[in-house]
């Protein structure tokens, strides 16, 4: 016998998502919208690292998610992050945007990492991973807009945690 799921409001959806984040869960938080459409948030240790709603990804999905009136949710736990890490603000900022009174007008402030900073990061990364820094930076920096996030994501590409930490310290000192 199949179980009938009850539709919940956007407020309940946000509360459930917040609870899973606070519990440090990792996995896919799935949303099935009553009017049709699927969305999901990927959580990694309680941090939202990826969002998808239809053809909208990341922050571009938030204004559309904020318009959800009724949906069902489910959660697929995972033992590790298998999703591309996106540049996203802290969870609390996204929850506030979802709760905003005029969701369609959610402002998405996007800045860009200057070419000078990209070059500096690539040169510093090359000290730690060699010539692969060119490829890693080309793939990574083109999709990021925040220097702090860029440094963290690039550091995650260094297999040795001590060297990754050293890279973060050097890059942060050099850029800031």
N, C-alpha and C positions, 0 to 999 in steps of 0.2 A: 504494500500500500504506500503510495507516495505521500509525502508530507506537504501540506499547503503552507507556503511561506506568507507571512503577513507583511504588507508594505509598511515601510517606516518613513518618517519625514526626514528632511535634510538635517534638522537639529539632532535627531537620533543617530543618523549616519555619522555626523561629525563626532558625537559623543562616543560612539563605538570605535571609531578610528582613533580618537584621542586615547581611549583606554588601552587599545592594542599598542600604541606608541609608548605610553607610560609603562607598560609591562615589558618593553624592550623586545617585542616580537619581530620575527623575520618571516617574510612570506608575501603572498599576494592577497590584498584586500579587494575582493570583487564586488562590483555594484551592478545590479540589473535594474535599469530604469523602467518604471511602469509604462511610459510612453514608447518604449523601445530604445534600444541602445545599451551598450555595455561600457563600463569604465573600470579602472583599477588603479590602486596605489600600491607600489612595491615598497615594503618596509624592510629595513636592514638594521636590526638591533634597535628598533623603535624609531628610527629616523626615516622619514619619507625620502626616497632616493629616485623615484620615477613615478610619473602620473600619465595616464592615457585615458582619453574619452573620445571615442570615435576616431576621427583623423587628427584630433588635437592632442599635443603632447606637452608635458611640463607645465609651466605657468600659463601657457595659452589655453589649457584645459580648464583652469580654475573658474573663469567667468561662466562657462557652460555648466560645470558641476554645481555652481551656486544656484542654478535655476531648477535643479531637481526638486520636484514636489513630493514624489513617492518612489520608493525603490525597495529592493531586497538586497541583502548583503550576505557574503560568505567569506571565509578566510581559508586560504590554502597555505599552511605552514611550510617553511623550507629550512633546511639546515644551514644554508649559506646564501649570500647574495649572488644571483645569476643575472641580474639586470644591469644595464648600462646606467652608471651614475650620472644623473642630470644636475645641472646647476639649479638648485632650489633654495629658497630662503628657509630659515628655521621653521619647524613644524608650526609653532604658535602663530607666526605671521600668516601661514597658509590657512590655518583654522580661522583666523580673524577675517581674512579675505572671503572665505566661504560664507561667513556669517554676516558680511556687510549688507547694509540695507539696499544698496543698488548694485547687485552683483554684475550686471552687464558692464558697468563702468569701472570694474576693478582695474586699477592702473598697473601696468607691467613695466617697471622701470628696467631697461636694459642698457647697460653700458658696455663698452668694449675694452678689451685689453689692448693697449697700444702695441704697435709693432716693436718699439724699443724694449718693452717689458717681455714680449714673446721671445725676442732675440736673446735677452739676458737669461731668461729661464732655460732656453734651449742650451746655451753655453754652460750654464751651471749643471744642468742635467747630464750633459755630455761627460762631465767629470766623473759621474757615477755609473753611467751605462754605456758610454762610448758613442760610436756613430749612430746607434739606434735612436739616439735622442732626436735626430731629425725627423724620423718617421713617427715616433711617439708624440712629439710636439705638434706635428702637422695634423695628426688625427685628433689629438686632444684639445689643443688650444683653439681650433676653429669653432668648437661648439660651446666654449665657456666664455663667460663675460665678467667673471669676478676673479681677481688675482689670488685671493686666499684659497678659493676653491680650486683654482688651477694648480697652485702649489701642492695642495693635498692630493689631488688626483694624480699629478705627476709623481709625487712621492710614492703613491700606491703601486706605481709601475716598477719600483726598485725592489727586487726580491729580498734583500737583506734589511731587516728592520732598523739596524743601527745606521746603515748608510742612508736609508730613507729618512730617518730622523735628522741626520747630518745635512741632507739635501734641504729639508724643510727649513732648518735653522739658517743655512747659508742663503737660500733663496729669499726668505723673509727679511733677513738683514739687508740684503742687496736691493730689494725692491722697495721696501718701506723706508 
